[in-house]
Amino acid sequence: MDLEKIGKFIAELRNEKNLTQEQLGQMVNASSQTVSKWERGISMPNNSIMIKLCEILDIEIKELLLGERINESNNKILKKVDRKSEQAIIDGFNYCEKKAKNKVLKISFIIFVILISIIVILLFLYCVNNYNQIKIYNIYSDSENLDLSGRIIFNPDKKIISINKMRYNDKYTGTIKELKVKAVNLKIVSEDKILYDTGNLDYSDEQEVYRINEFLDKIEIDMSSSIDDYILQERDLENLSVEINYVDINNEFKDIAFKLSSEKEFSNNKILYD
């Protein structure tokens, strides 16, 4: 199919009808730019326009596809042209079908690229939002006077503080001078933030006296409820300490504090972060 020849043929017939490109376009519901592309051999009228265009230009579809009028006065030429027209029509439909397939392939490719891009973006956002969000820190006492082991767990939903061992040791531990108390209260703090508090120091004058470790052995910290982000953040681990408030045998309120250290045991991301 000779698009350039067809274009010149359309332009010639349009001029015979004294029509501008804009007027012809309006008659077939197309823009003047589209008509210009036909006449320059850049594109072809589609099937829905072709019939209407031929009616306006007073030609048959096979004449449009051939790019010339058929001279019926000459039988030999007519037969030759008929053969040419048949091939032209076939070529025309093949051309349209090929263009349609190419268009579908292009659209399918664009949709495929968009879907892949969306999947990649969603995976990236998932990684950013979830990776390095689960971290486990071991906590321990820096003082030789306090044995303590526990964990603090950070995850997107909540923070967990767990201490499963705590024992006070000084030079009198295990002797008759070992520290004896009537009541004990325990706090885990980070500067001015109280992360955990066992409660008030309730006691009476007649309260029986116990060794301090007998109280500490009964204290189990397993706080798995939600802790707000503003209360506990990773940087708070740098200033972590435990305070032991107690009432001694003379009913005096006293306290001792020990600094705690932390060491990261686990993080669920080894790619984006250290």
C-alpha positions in Angstrom: 0.0 0.0 0.0 1.4 3.4 -1.1 0.4 5.8 1.7 2.0 8.7 -0.1 0.0 8.0 -3.3 -3.2 7.7 -1.3 -2.5 10.9 0.5 -2.0 12.8 -2.8 -5.2 11.3 -4.1 -7.2 12.5 -1.0 -5.7 16.0 -1.3 -6.6 16.1 -5.0 -10.2 15.0 -4.4 -10.5 17.4 -1.5 -9.4 20.3 -3.7 -11.9 19.2 -6.4 -14.6 19.6 -3.8 -13.3 23.0 -2.8 -12.9 21.8 0.8 -10.3 22.8 3.3 -8.6 20.3 5.5 -10.6 21.6 8.4 -13.9 21.3 6.6 -13.2 17.8 5.5 -12.1 16.9 9.0 -15.4 18.2 10.4 -17.4 16.2 7.9 -15.7 12.9 9.0 -15.4 13.9 12.7 -11.6 14.2 12.5 -9.2 17.1 13.1 -7.5 19.1 10.4 -4.1 17.8 11.7 -5.4 14.2 11.1 -6.4 15.1 7.5 -3.0 16.6 7.0 -1.4 13.4 8.1 -3.5 11.4 5.6 -2.5 13.7 2.7 1.2 13.6 3.7 1.1 9.8 3.7 1.9 9.6 7.4 -1.3 7.6 8.3 -4.4 6.1 6.9 -8.1 6.8 7.7 -9.4 4.1 10.0 -12.3 1.8 9.0 -15.0 3.9 10.8 -13.9 7.0 8.8 -13.0 5.4 5.5 -16.6 4.7 4.3 -17.8 8.3 5.1 -14.7 9.8 3.5 -15.3 7.8 0.3 -18.9 9.0 0.2 -17.8 12.6 0.5 -15.1 12.3 -2.1 -17.4 10.2 -4.5 -15.0 7.3 -4.7 -15.1 3.6 -3.9 -13.1 2.2 -1.0 -10.9 0.2 -3.4 -10.1 3.4 -5.3 -9.1 5.0 -2.0 -6.8 2.1 -1.2 -5.3 2.2 -4.7 -4.8 5.9 -4.6 -6.4 6.4 -8.0 -9.7 6.2 -9.9 -10.7 3.1 -11.7 -11.4 3.6 -15.5 -14.2 1.2 -16.3 -14.1 2.0 -20.1 -11.1 -0.1 -20.6 -11.7 -3.8 -19.7 -8.1 -4.8 -19.7 -7.2 -2.0 -17.4 -10.2 -2.7 -15.2 -9.3 -6.3 -14.8 -5.7 -5.3 -14.0 -6.9 -2.7 -11.6 -9.4 -5.1 -10.0 -6.6 -7.4 -9.3 -4.6 -4.5 -7.9 -7.6 -3.3 -5.9 -8.2 -6.7 -4.4 -4.6 -6.9 -3.3 -4.8 -3.3 -2.1 -7.8 -4.1 0.0 -6.1 -7.1 1.5 -3.0 -5.0 2.1 -5.1 -2.3 3.7 -6.8 -4.6 6.1 -3.5 -6.3 6.9 -2.0 -2.9 7.5 -4.9 -1.9 9.9 -4.7 -5.2 11.7 -0.9 -4.8 12.1 -1.3 -1.3 13.5 -4.0 -2.5 15.9 -1.8 -5.4 17.1 1.1 -3.0 17.5 -1.1 -0.6 19.5 -2.3 -3.4 21.7 1.3 -4.6 22.3 2.4 -1.1 23.2 -0.5 -0.6 25.6 0.2 -4.1 27.1 3.9 -3.3 27.5 3.1 0.1 29.2 0.7 -1.6 31.6 3.2 -4.3 32.4 5.9 -1.6 33.1 3.5 0.3 35.3 2.6 -2.8 37.3 6.2 -3.8 37.7 7.0 -0.3 38.9 4.1 -0.3 41.4 5.3 -3.7 42.7 8.9 -2.5 43.1 7.7 0.7 44.9 5.5 -1.3 47.2 8.3 -3.7 48.0 10.7 -0.8 48.7 8.1 0.9 51.0 7.6 -2.4 52.8 11.4 -2.8 53.3 11.7 0.8 54.5 8.8 0.4 56.9 9.6 -3.0 58.3 13.3 -3.6 57.9 15.4 -2.7 60.9 12.2 -2.3 62.9 12.7 -5.3 65.1 15.7 -4.9 67.4 16.6 -6.8 70.6 19.0 -5.4 73.1 20.5 -7.3 76.1 20.8 -5.1 79.2 23.1 -5.7 82.1 24.5 -3.9 85.2 27.8 -2.1 85.1 28.2 -2.5 88.8 29.7 -5.5 90.6 27.2 -4.9 93.4 24.2 -5.8 91.2 23.7 -8.9 89.0 21.0 -8.1 86.4 20.2 -9.6 83.0 17.3 -8.8 80.8 16.2 -7.6 77.4 14.5 -4.7 75.7 12.8 -5.4 72.4 11.8 -2.8 69.9 9.3 -3.6 67.1 6.7 -1.5 65.1 3.8 -2.4 67.5 5.3 -2.2 71.0 8.4 -2.1 73.2 9.0 -4.9 75.6 11.1 -4.8 78.8 11.9 -8.1 80.4 14.2 -8.7 83.4 14.5 -12.3 84.6 17.4 -12.0 87.1 18.4 -9.4 89.6 20.5 -9.8 92.8 22.1 -7.2 95.1 25.7 -8.1 96.1 27.9 -6.1 98.4 30.6 -7.1 101.0 28.0 -8.0 103.5 25.9 -10.3 101.3 25.7 -13.7 102.9 26.7 -12.5 106.3 24.7 -11.4 109.4 25.2 -7.8 108.3 23.5 -8.4 104.9 21.1 -5.5 104.0 17.7 -6.1 105.5 14.6 -4.2 104.5 10.8 -4.0 105.2 9.7 -3.0 101.7 11.3 -2.5 98.2 10.3 -0.6 95.2 12.0 -0.9 91.8 12.2 1.6 89.0 13.8 1.4 85.6 14.5 4.9 84.4 16.2 6.8 81.5 17.2 10.2 82.9 13.8 11.7 83.9 11.7 9.0 82.1 10.3 6.2 84.3 10.0 3.1 82.1 8.9 0.7 84.8 7.8 1.1 88.4 6.8 -1.7 90.8 4.7 0.6 92.9 4.6 2.3 96.3 6.6 1.4 99.3 3.9 0.0 101.5 5.0 -1.1 105.0 4.1 -0.9 108.7 6.2 -0.4 111.9 5.6 -4.1 112.7 6.5 -5.2 109.2 8.7 -8.3 109.3 12.3 -7.7 108.1 13.7 -9.6 105.1 17.0 -9.7 103.3 16.8 -7.4 100.3 17.5 -10.3 97.8 14.4 -12.1 99.1 12.4 -9.1 97.8 14.4 -8.9 94.6 13.9 -12.6 93.9 10.2 -12.1 93.8 10.3 -9.2 91.4 9.8 -10.3 87.8 9.6 -7.7 85.1 7.9 -8.7 81.9 6.3 -5.6 80.5 5.0 -6.5 77.0 2.2 -3.9 76.8 2.6 -1.0 74.5 5.1 1.8 75.4 4.6 5.1 73.6 7.5 6.1 71.3 8.0 9.3 73.2 8.5 7.3 76.5 11.1 4.8 75.1 13.4 5.3 72.2 16.7 3.6 71.3 18.7 6.7 72.4 17.3 6.3 75.9 19.3 3.1 76.3 22.4 5.3 76.7 21.1 6.7 80.0 19.4 3.6 81.3 19.6 2.8 85.1 17.8 0.9 87.8 16.8 2.4 91.1 16.1 0.4 94.2 14.1 2.3 96.8 13.7 0.5 100.2 12.7 1.0 103.8 15.3 -0.3 106.1 14.9 -1.8 109.6 14.9 1.7 111.1 11.9 2.7 108.9 14.1 5.0 106.9 13.6 5.5 103.2 16.7 4.9 101.2 17.7 4.2 97.6 20.5 2.9 95.5 21.0 3.3 91.8 22.9 1.4 89.2 23.7 2.3 85.7 22.7 -0.2 83.0 24.4 -0.9 79.7 22.9 -2.4 76.5 24.2 -4.4 73.7 22.3 -5.1 70.4 21.7 -8.9 70.0 19.5 -8.9 66.9 18.3 -6.7 64.1 16.1 -7.9 61.3 18.0 -5.9 58.6 21.6 -6.4 57.6 21.3 -4.6 54.3 20.1 -1.1 54.7 21.7 -0.5 58.1 24.6 -1.6 60.1 
